[in-house]
Amino acid sequence: MKGGIGNLMKQAQEVLASLEVSGDSGGGMVRITMTGKHEVRRVVIVDSLMADDKDMREDLVAAAINDATHKVESTTQERMSGLTSGLNLP
């Protein structure tokens, strides 16, 4: 049993390490790409947004990070439920 759970945890860590999701805000004006371990890999801001208000840019970056974080959480939950579907876990 212990080996099965250990292997499952190792597999889960590999899935999370390879996972990348993107979060957007402002209709795609800001895009954040984040790993399953919540590390930001890329930040893309369209050029036209650079001429806008600094506060608005900051808000859009924060919203894109939050969107990516929520997507990481939901994708992780979906993938983990697939890995544990055959187990009787509480």
Beta strands, then each sheet from edge to edge (+ up, - down):
strand 1: 20-25
strand 2: 30-35
strand 3: 40-45
sheet 1: 1+ 2- 3+
end
